[in-house]
Amino acid sequence: MIAFFDIWLIAKVFFVLAFAVYAGFAVMMVKQATLMKRTIRLGLDRLVIMTAWVHLIMVVLGLIGAVVIL
């Protein structure tokens, strides 16, 4: 029975760490979108930046939810 809980604990820790790495990529997406806005002038600058920030907020909320639930 103890080995069963250890496997699930390892799976939960792995899932939360993978989600944290994904959150890091979401931060990099915001940084890249901001850099793109400064270098390339497009009509969709605000939409791209807003989409990146909404994605980052959703990822952070998902990470918090994963930590709380798992």
Secondary structure, DSSP 8 states (H G I E B T S, - for coil): -HHHHHHHHHHHHHHHHHHHHHHHHHHHHHHHHHHHHHHS--TTHHHHHHHHHHHHHHHHHHHHHHHHH-
